[in-house]
């Protein structure tokens, strides 16, 4: 017989049980925000220094280091029952060290916008906020339907830059690329890496309709965009990295933001 909680399975296939009295440490900024939006801030006993949203709520939650340099002893003292991590953002050795004393590790790995529905239901189901999670999912579905209702325009190839010195971009196997894919856009193939390094060339620029410079993790600014546009001779836009890459709560305004990005790029592109 299937347990009623058979859907509480994380990204590694681990089955979790409801734990409404959990003490949670979140090592993922976007998930800390989602936990707070699901009404669970009172159960989050630790967060990273990069967990900055919602600002008023998280300042009352103890910091336990960065996403990659965690203070293990600090976490031990907080005595969490559950640790929430992400496959892309957290280092495996760190998670293994924490697993020695944290009973439950919830591993997340959303790779496309609609994965947010499962993420919200997983966290809501484990931590006793299933109703709030369903309300969030309904709001997400409404935003998603509004985006789809606009249809996809012409296919465009856009280069999404996340770093310079060295220049780095994203592969098609990333959440950001799949966000862009909702607009019918694609990213150029730049090799095997998920976050490939690249060099500018006339051949690369020749296949692009536009370049998008993200405000994170590198802090690109409008000045960078203006200078690069002069250099390349094709449209270059500054985009909000949180809106494009944060899953969880940010995915809701992120879907709305995608419509703005399309308007921005298509306002200058032919066709």
C-alpha positions as CSV (number, residue, x, y, z in Angstrom):
1,X,0.0,0.0,0.0
2,X,1.3,3.5,-0.8
3,X,1.8,5.8,2.1
4,X,-0.2,9.0,1.9
5,X,3.2,10.8,2.0
6,X,4.6,9.0,-1.0
7,X,5.0,12.4,-2.8
8,X,7.5,13.7,-0.2
9,X,10.5,12.5,-2.3
10,X,13.5,14.7,-2.7
11,X,15.9,15.1,-5.7
12,X,18.0,12.1,-4.6
13,X,14.9,9.9,-4.3
14,X,14.8,10.0,-0.5
15,X,11.4,9.6,1.0
16,X,10.7,12.1,3.8
17,X,8.0,12.0,6.5
18,X,6.0,15.0,7.7
19,X,7.8,16.8,10.4
20,X,5.7,19.9,11.4
21,X,7.9,20.5,14.5
22,X,11.2,20.4,12.5
23,X,14.2,22.7,13.2
24,X,15.4,23.6,9.8
25,X,18.8,24.9,8.6
26,X,18.6,26.2,5.0
27,X,21.8,26.4,2.9
28,X,20.0,27.8,-0.2
29,X,19.1,31.5,-0.4
30,X,16.1,31.0,-2.7
31,X,14.7,28.2,-0.5
32,X,15.1,30.2,2.7
33,X,12.9,32.8,1.0
34,X,10.3,30.1,0.1
35,X,10.3,28.6,3.6
36,X,9.5,32.1,4.9
37,X,6.8,32.7,2.4
38,X,5.2,29.4,3.4
39,X,5.0,30.7,6.9
40,X,7.9,28.6,8.3
41,X,10.3,31.3,9.3
42,X,9.8,30.4,13.0
43,X,11.2,26.9,12.3
44,X,14.3,28.0,10.3
45,X,17.0,28.0,13.0
46,X,20.0,28.8,10.6
47,X,20.7,30.3,7.2
48,X,23.6,31.4,5.0
49,X,24.8,35.0,4.8
50,X,23.5,34.9,1.2
51,X,20.0,34.2,2.4
52,X,18.9,37.9,2.3
53,X,15.2,37.7,1.5
54,X,12.8,38.5,3.0
55,X,15.1,41.0,4.6
56,X,13.0,41.8,7.7
57,X,12.4,38.1,8.5
58,X,15.8,36.6,7.9
59,X,17.7,39.1,10.1
60,X,16.3,37.3,13.1
61,X,17.6,33.9,11.8
62,X,21.2,33.1,12.8
63,X,23.8,33.0,10.0
64,X,26.0,29.9,9.6
65,X,28.5,31.0,6.9
66,X,28.3,31.1,3.1
67,X,26.7,28.5,0.8
68,X,30.2,27.0,0.2
69,X,32.0,27.8,3.5
70,X,29.7,26.6,6.2
71,X,30.5,26.8,10.0
72,X,29.8,23.2,10.9
73,X,30.2,23.7,14.7
74,X,27.7,26.6,14.6
75,X,25.2,24.3,12.9
76,X,25.8,21.5,15.4
77,X,24.9,23.9,18.3
78,X,21.7,24.9,16.6
79,X,20.6,21.2,16.7
80,X,18.6,21.1,13.5
81,X,16.5,18.1,12.6
82,X,16.5,19.0,8.9
83,X,19.0,20.5,6.5
84,X,17.8,21.8,3.1
85,X,20.5,21.8,0.4
86,X,20.8,22.1,-3.4
87,X,22.8,19.9,-5.7
88,X,24.3,22.9,-7.6
89,X,24.9,25.3,-4.7
90,X,26.3,23.2,-1.9
91,X,29.5,21.1,-1.7
92,X,29.0,17.4,-1.3
93,X,31.8,17.0,1.4
94,X,30.1,19.7,3.5
95,X,26.7,18.0,3.2
96,X,28.3,14.7,4.1
97,X,29.9,16.2,7.2
98,X,26.6,17.7,8.3
99,X,24.8,14.4,7.7
100,X,26.9,12.9,10.5
101,X,24.7,14.8,13.0
102,X,21.6,16.2,11.2
103,X,19.1,13.4,11.0
104,X,17.3,14.5,7.8
105,X,18.9,16.1,4.6
106,X,16.4,17.4,2.1
107,X,18.2,17.6,-1.3
108,X,16.7,19.9,-4.0
109,X,17.5,20.3,-7.6
110,X,14.9,22.3,-9.6
111,X,16.1,22.6,-13.2
112,X,13.1,24.2,-14.9
113,X,10.5,26.7,-13.9
114,X,7.7,24.2,-13.4
115,X,9.9,22.2,-11.0
116,X,9.0,25.0,-8.5
117,X,5.6,23.3,-8.1
118,X,7.2,20.1,-6.8
119,X,9.6,22.1,-4.7
120,X,6.9,24.0,-2.9
121,X,4.8,20.9,-2.3
122,X,7.8,19.0,-1.0
123,X,8.7,21.6,1.5
124,X,5.1,22.4,2.4
125,X,4.4,18.7,2.8
126,X,7.4,17.9,5.0
127,X,7.2,21.0,7.2
128,X,3.4,21.2,7.8
129,X,2.6,24.0,5.3
130,X,0.8,22.0,2.6
131,X,-2.1,24.5,2.3
132,X,0.2,27.5,1.9
133,X,2.2,25.5,-0.6
134,X,-1.0,24.8,-2.7
135,X,-1.9,28.5,-2.6
136,X,1.6,29.4,-3.8
137,X,1.3,26.7,-6.6
138,X,-2.0,28.2,-7.7
139,X,-0.4,31.7,-8.0
140,X,2.5,30.2,-9.9
141,X,0.1,28.4,-12.4
142,X,-1.7,31.7,-13.0
143,X,1.5,33.6,-13.7
144,X,2.7,30.7,-15.9
145,X,-0.6,30.7,-17.9
146,X,-0.3,34.5,-18.4
147,X,3.2,34.0,-19.8
148,X,2.1,31.1,-22.1
149,X,-0.9,33.1,-23.3
150,X,1.4,35.6,-24.9
151,X,2.8,32.8,-27.1
152,X,6.4,32.6,-28.1
153,X,7.8,35.0,-30.6
154,X,10.6,34.3,-33.1
155,X,13.3,32.0,-31.8
156,X,16.3,34.1,-30.7
157,X,19.8,33.1,-29.7
158,X,20.9,35.0,-26.6
159,X,24.2,34.7,-24.7
160,X,23.6,35.0,-21.0
161,X,26.8,36.1,-19.1
162,X,27.3,35.4,-15.5
163,X,31.0,36.4,-15.1
164,X,33.9,38.2,-16.7
165,X,37.6,37.7,-16.3
166,X,37.1,34.9,-17.4
167,X,33.9,35.4,-19.4
168,X,31.4,32.7,-18.4
169,X,27.9,31.7,-19.6
170,X,25.3,29.0,-19.1
171,X,24.6,25.8,-20.9
172,X,21.2,24.7,-22.1
173,X,21.1,22.3,-19.1
174,X,20.4,25.0,-16.5
175,X,17.4,26.6,-14.8
176,X,18.3,30.0,-16.4
177,X,18.4,28.5,-20.0
178,X,15.0,26.9,-19.4
179,X,13.6,30.2,-18.1
180,X,14.8,31.7,-21.4
181,X,13.3,28.7,-23.2
182,X,9.8,29.7,-22.0
183,X,10.2,32.7,-24.4
184,X,11.2,30.4,-27.2
185,X,14.9,31.6,-26.9
186,X,18.0,29.4,-26.9
187,X,21.6,29.8,-25.7
188,X,24.6,29.0,-27.9
189,X,26.4,25.7,-27.4
190,X,29.8,26.6,-25.8
191,X,31.1,23.2,-24.8
192,X,30.3,20.5,-22.2
193,X,30.4,22.5,-19.0
194,X,27.2,23.6,-17.3
195,X,28.7,27.1,-16.8
196,X,31.2,27.3,-19.7
197,X,34.0,29.8,-20.1
198,X,34.1,31.4,-23.6
199,X,36.1,33.9,-25.6
200,X,34.4,36.6,-27.8
201,X,34.8,36.1,-31.5
202,X,33.1,37.3,-34.7
203,X,31.8,33.8,-35.2
204,X,30.1,33.8,-31.7
205,X,28.7,37.3,-32.1
206,X,27.4,36.4,-35.6
207,X,25.1,33.8,-34.2
208,X,23.6,36.0,-31.5
209,X,20.5,38.2,-31.4
210,X,21.4,39.8,-28.1
211,X,23.6,39.5,-25.0
212,X,22.2,39.5,-21.5
213,X,24.5,40.5,-18.6
214,X,23.2,39.2,-15.2
215,X,23.5,41.3,-12.0
216,X,24.7,38.2,-10.2
217,X,26.9,36.3,-9.4
218,X,29.1,38.9,-11.1
219,X,27.8,42.4,-10.5
220,X,27.3,43.6,-14.0
221,X,26.0,47.1,-14.4
222,X,24.4,49.2,-17.1
223,X,27.9,50.7,-17.7
224,X,29.2,47.2,-18.6
225,X,26.2,46.7,-20.9
226,X,26.7,50.0,-22.7
227,X,30.5,49.4,-23.2
228,X,30.0,45.8,-24.4
229,X,27.3,46.9,-26.8
230,X,29.6,49.5,-28.4
231,X,32.4,46.8,-28.6
232,X,30.2,44.1,-30.1
233,X,27.7,46.1,-32.2
234,X,24.7,44.0,-31.1
235,X,22.1,44.7,-28.4
236,X,23.4,44.1,-24.8
237,X,20.9,44.2,-21.9
238,X,21.3,44.2,-18.1
239,X,19.0,41.6,-16.5
240,X,18.1,40.9,-12.9
241,X,20.0,37.8,-11.9
242,X,17.7,37.0,-9.0
243,X,14.6,37.1,-11.2
244,X,16.3,34.8,-13.8
245,X,18.0,32.3,-11.6
246,X,16.3,32.0,-8.2
247,X,13.8,29.2,-8.0
248,X,11.4,29.1,-5.1
249,X,9.5,32.4,-4.2
250,X,11.4,34.5,-6.8
251,X,10.0,32.2,-9.6
252,X,6.6,33.9,-9.3
253,X,7.8,37.5,-10.0
254,X,10.5,35.8,-12.3
255,X,7.8,34.7,-14.7
256,X,6.4,38.2,-14.8
257,X,9.9,39.6,-15.3
258,X,10.4,37.3,-18.3
259,X,7.7,39.2,-20.1
260,X,9.6,42.4,-19.4
261,X,12.8,40.9,-20.7
262,X,11.0,39.8,-23.9
263,X,9.6,43.3,-24.4
264,X,13.0,44.8,-23.8
265,X,14.8,42.6,-26.3
266,X,12.1,42.5,-28.9
267,X,11.7,46.2,-28.8
268,X,15.1,46.5,-30.4
269,X,15.3,43.2,-32.4
270,X,14.0,43.0,-36.0
271,X,11.2,40.5,-36.8
